[in-house]
Amino acid sequence: MSSTQQAQVWILVDYSACTGCRLCEIACTLRHEGLIWPAASRITVYEFYPGVPVPHLCVQCPDYPCVPACPTKALSVDGSTGAVLVDPSLCTLCGRCIEACPGRVPKVVPGKPYVLICDLCSGDPACVKECSRAGYNALRVVRKPSNTAIKHYAKPPEVVAEELGTRVLQVRW
């Protein structure tokens, strides 16, 4: 989607297409930090089970539980993209947003004085562009669904990995 479109965007993850290459993490940190620093990526690829990579990032829950959980009002929602934005000058790293997030997505990284959450790169996510450029297409930008079904995707990465691992193992047996 171009930056001129005003529809809220969402990153759809196709877990079956992810190879675990982590190019998305590199693209994210190059865009946000100006260097390769996977720990500071707003998307993280976990691999709790060999061969079952789990890209994990903010799903922009319809009720945004992290935003009201912030006691300093450091979090807000971008009206054009639907992304959660962090005001670094207000964040105290208290962790309440992490506790409130059903997927435990916001992260605290040593060296960063505020939490990191995917900001959708102003509607043109670098991770999606890199995944597509590499030909994997495990990440795609779509219009944000208007219903609450997207909260189904807001799970801790180990829960997603267990669900995927079970599915993969059942297929192979």
C-alpha positions as CSV (number, residue, x, y, z in Angstrom):
1,M,0.0,0.0,0.0
2,S,1.3,3.4,-0.8
3,S,1.6,6.1,1.9
4,T,-1.2,8.0,0.2
5,Q,-3.8,5.4,1.0
6,Q,-5.5,6.0,4.3
7,A,-6.8,2.5,5.0
8,Q,-5.4,0.9,8.1
9,V,-2.9,-1.9,7.3
10,W,-2.1,-5.2,8.9
11,I,0.7,-7.7,8.4
12,L,-0.7,-11.1,7.6
13,V,1.7,-13.9,8.5
14,D,1.8,-17.1,6.5
15,Y,3.6,-19.4,8.9
16,S,3.9,-22.2,6.3
17,A,5.9,-19.9,4.0
18,C,8.4,-18.7,6.6
19,T,11.9,-20.3,6.3
20,G,13.3,-18.7,9.5
21,C,15.8,-16.7,7.4
22,R,15.3,-13.6,9.6
23,L,15.7,-11.2,6.7
24,C,12.6,-9.4,8.2
25,E,14.5,-8.7,11.4
26,I,17.5,-7.3,9.5
27,A,15.3,-5.1,7.3
28,C,13.4,-3.8,10.4
29,T,16.5,-2.8,12.3
30,L,18.2,-1.2,9.3
31,R,15.0,0.9,8.8
32,H,14.6,1.8,12.5
33,E,18.1,1.7,13.9
34,G,20.3,2.2,10.8
35,L,22.3,-0.9,11.6
36,I,21.7,-4.7,11.9
37,W,20.6,-5.3,15.4
38,P,18.2,-8.2,15.5
39,A,17.5,-7.8,19.3
40,A,16.0,-4.4,18.5
41,S,13.8,-5.7,15.7
42,R,10.1,-5.0,16.0
43,I,9.5,-8.4,14.4
44,T,11.1,-11.5,16.0
45,V,11.4,-14.9,14.5
46,Y,11.3,-17.6,17.2
47,E,12.1,-21.2,16.5
48,F,11.1,-23.2,19.6
49,Y,10.9,-26.4,17.5
50,P,13.4,-27.1,14.7
51,G,11.9,-26.3,11.3
52,V,8.9,-24.4,12.8
53,P,9.8,-20.7,12.6
54,V,7.3,-18.3,14.1
55,P,7.4,-14.6,13.0
56,H,6.0,-12.6,15.9
57,L,4.9,-9.0,15.8
58,C,2.1,-6.6,16.9
59,V,-1.3,-7.6,15.5
60,Q,-3.0,-4.3,16.4
61,C,-5.7,-5.8,18.6
62,P,-9.1,-4.1,18.0
63,D,-9.1,-3.0,21.7
64,Y,-5.4,-2.2,21.9
65,P,-5.0,-3.4,25.5
66,C,-1.4,-2.1,25.7
67,V,-2.4,1.5,25.1
68,P,-4.6,2.1,28.2
69,A,-2.2,-0.1,30.3
70,C,0.5,2.5,29.9
71,P,0.5,4.8,33.0
72,T,2.5,7.5,31.3
73,K,0.4,7.7,28.1
74,A,3.5,6.8,26.1
75,L,1.5,4.6,23.7
76,S,-1.0,5.8,21.1
77,V,-2.7,4.5,18.0
78,D,-1.8,5.9,14.6
79,G,-5.2,6.8,13.0
80,S,-4.0,6.2,9.4
81,T,-2.2,2.9,9.8
82,G,-3.6,1.4,13.0
83,A,-0.1,0.9,14.4
84,V,0.8,1.4,18.1
85,L,3.2,4.3,18.4
86,V,5.6,4.8,21.3
87,D,6.6,8.2,22.5
88,P,10.2,7.6,23.7
89,S,10.1,10.7,25.9
90,L,7.2,9.3,27.9
91,C,8.1,5.6,28.2
92,T,9.5,4.6,31.6
93,L,10.0,0.9,30.7
94,C,7.6,-0.1,33.4
95,G,6.5,-3.2,31.4
96,R,2.7,-2.8,31.9
97,C,2.2,-2.8,28.1
98,I,3.9,-6.2,27.9
99,E,1.7,-7.5,30.7
100,A,-1.4,-6.3,29.0
101,C,-0.5,-7.6,25.5
102,P,-2.0,-11.0,24.9
103,G,1.0,-11.8,22.6
104,R,3.6,-10.2,24.9
105,V,4.8,-8.3,21.8
106,P,6.3,-5.0,23.2
107,K,9.9,-5.6,24.1
108,V,12.5,-4.1,26.3
109,V,16.0,-4.1,24.7
110,P,19.2,-3.2,26.6
111,G,20.4,0.1,25.2
112,K,17.0,1.4,24.2
113,P,15.3,3.7,26.8
114,Y,11.7,2.8,25.6
115,V,9.7,-0.3,24.5
116,L,9.8,-1.4,20.9
117,I,6.6,-2.2,19.1
118,C,6.0,-2.6,15.3
119,D,4.9,0.8,13.9
120,L,4.2,-0.6,10.5
121,C,6.9,1.7,9.0
122,S,4.2,4.3,8.4
123,G,2.2,1.8,6.3
124,D,5.1,0.5,4.2
125,P,6.7,-2.3,6.4
126,A,10.3,-2.9,5.6
127,C,10.0,-6.5,6.8
128,V,7.2,-7.3,4.3
129,K,9.2,-5.7,1.4
130,E,12.3,-7.8,2.2
131,C,10.3,-11.0,2.7
132,S,8.7,-10.4,-0.7
133,R,11.9,-9.4,-2.4
134,A,13.5,-12.7,-1.2
135,G,10.5,-14.6,-2.7
136,Y,9.2,-16.1,0.5
137,N,6.0,-14.0,0.9
138,A,5.5,-15.2,4.5
139,L,4.5,-11.6,5.3
140,R,2.0,-9.6,3.4
141,V,0.4,-6.2,3.9
142,V,-3.4,-6.3,3.8
143,R,-6.2,-4.0,4.8
144,K,-6.7,-4.4,8.5
145,P,-9.7,-6.7,9.2
146,S,-12.6,-4.7,10.8
147,N,-13.7,-7.5,13.1
148,T,-12.3,-8.8,16.3
149,A,-11.1,-12.1,14.8
150,I,-7.6,-10.7,14.5
151,K,-7.2,-11.0,18.2
152,H,-6.9,-14.8,17.6
153,Y,-3.5,-14.0,16.2
154,A,-2.4,-12.2,19.4
155,K,-0.8,-15.1,21.2
156,P,2.6,-15.6,22.8
157,P,5.0,-17.0,20.3
158,E,5.5,-20.3,22.2
159,V,1.7,-21.0,21.9
160,V,1.8,-20.4,18.2
161,A,4.9,-22.6,17.9
162,E,3.2,-25.4,19.8
163,E,0.1,-25.2,17.6
164,L,2.2,-25.1,14.4
165,G,4.5,-27.9,15.6
166,T,1.6,-30.1,16.4
167,R,0.0,-29.5,13.0
168,V,3.4,-30.1,11.2
169,L,4.1,-33.3,13.2
170,Q,0.6,-34.6,12.5
171,V,1.0,-34.1,8.8
172,R,4.4,-35.9,8.8
173,W,3.2,-38.9,10.8
